[in-house]
Amino acid sequence: EIWSDMVNLKVFRSLWSCGLQKNTGCKSQPRWTELISRLRAIGYAGIECSLLDCGDDDEERMHFREALDLHGLDLIISCYSSWVDYEGPSPQTPANIQSELQVFSEELEKAKKLAPIKINAHVGSDLWPNFEDHEALFAGCLQVAEGFPNICFETHRGRPLGHPTNALRLLSKFPQLTLTGDFSHWSIAVERPLREISTALKVAIPRCQHIHARVGTIQSPQLHDAQGDNLDDYKRVWAQIWRSAVARDPHVTLTANPEYGPPPYAPLNSSKIEIDRVNDLGKSTLESLFTELFP
């Protein structure tokens, strides 16, 4: 966590990229403590994960929360309406809005027990042909979310917000809709660099309350050792998101997550050491940008 006058930045590490999410047999508090202690020593301010990543039930997840508290780390939880953790079959047509809202509500209630500072929401499906279904889902999700502050809906592929054209329609329809901006997904969806979708980004940027700062290309969601124009495109967008947030609230706490993941996001045969290195490099990039913007 770094400060500049009244603004601060908290950089999170995704549990997905640490190799200790579900089904690894490493959910005991001592093992969590080992990982969390290491991330704290590196300078991460918190962990971002799904409910299943940190435990199969409330008891296991509370062990995880206790380990975070022991080292003073914050938590961001990802909640889903379907296609949890992007495993198993994706939502098909016709849309089952009632089922989506029921699952989303249950996920939010479970997340609330862990006291996250933000919730990253993944809802719906881009396969639904009727925009009315997208509208109905987001209307319901926003109503469900009223009792849960700081819910951000991610611009993730496979979801209604995963393509800028559909996202713009939803942002126009719902002025209260806030985003987790992961624009590597948009770049792939339209096969264009970010500089060529500036019109959509201009609308989305003021809605972003959290950043997944993974640099990608028009064909890949993840580029290791990004540099040059490609990296500059992303840094300009992140800077605009932060300036917009500070203009709304000079005391804001900015949050970001490098979110570089394992294969198949990473090149095949990438080691855990390599994934750690790229995430730590992404963290340094974010912190350097913050210092440039808010000296």
Secondary structure, DSSP 8 states (H G I E B T S, - for coil): -EEETTEEEEEEEEGGGTT-STTSS--SHHHHHHHHHHHHHHT--EEEEETGGG-SSHHHHHHHHHHHHHTT-EEEEEEESSSGGG-S----SS--HHHHHHHHHHHHHHHHTT--SEEEEE---TT---HHHHHHHHHHHHHHGGGSSSEEEE--TTSGGGSHHHHHHHHHH-TT--EEE-THHHHHHHTS-GGGGHHHHHHHGGGEEEEE-----SS-S--TT--HHHHHHHHHHHHHHHHHHHHH-TT-EEEEE----STTTS-TT--HHHHHHHHHHHHHHHHHHHHHH--
